[in-house]
């Protein structure tokens, strides 16, 4: 439980800015600009209305086309 509180405290001070919603490699997701200035994509694998996997990409070389 302590780890959860640590993550919540960190997220309060390091908020992401939503850039846009869309599809990422065929999955619903979104692009955010992180507090450190890097772009990030988050894709959600959804089965039967539930999120079964979350895929996060922060590699600047792979996200260069989004800049």
N, C-alpha and C positions, 0 to 999 in steps of 0.2 A: 504494500500500500504506500510505503514511503516513496518508492520509485515513481508511482503515479503522481503524487504531490509534487515531486521534483520536476516532472515533465510539464505539469500544468503551470507551475511557477515560471518555467523557462518560456513556455508559449505565450504567457502574458506579456513578456518583455521583448519577444521576437516574433511579432505578428507578420503574417504573409499578406500580400496584396493580390487579390484575384485579378488576373489579366483577362481570362476568358474561359468559357465552358466549351467543350467540343468532344470529338472522338480522338483517342490516342491509340494507334495500332488497332483500330476497330472497336475499342472499348470506350464507354462513356468516361469522361474525366474532365480535368481542368488544368490550366496553366496558372502558376502563381509566381510572383516576384517575391523572393524571400528577403528577410531582414538584412542578409549579408550582400544583397544586390544580385544574387544569382537567380536565374530562371529555374523553375522546377515543374515537371509534369507529374500528375498523379492520375493513374487510370484505375478504374474499379471493375473487377470481374464480378458480375452479378448473376446468381442462379436462383431461380424460384423466389425472386424478390429480396434476396439476402446477399450482402457483400461477402464473397468467398475468398477474394484476394485483393490486395492493394499493391499496385506497381508504381514505384517512385523513381524518376530519372532526374539526376542533377548534373550529369556529365556535360560540361559546357561544349565539348566538341560535338556531341550528338544533338545538342539543342541550339547550335549556332544559327540554324535556319529560322529560328523564332525571334531572333534579335532584330 
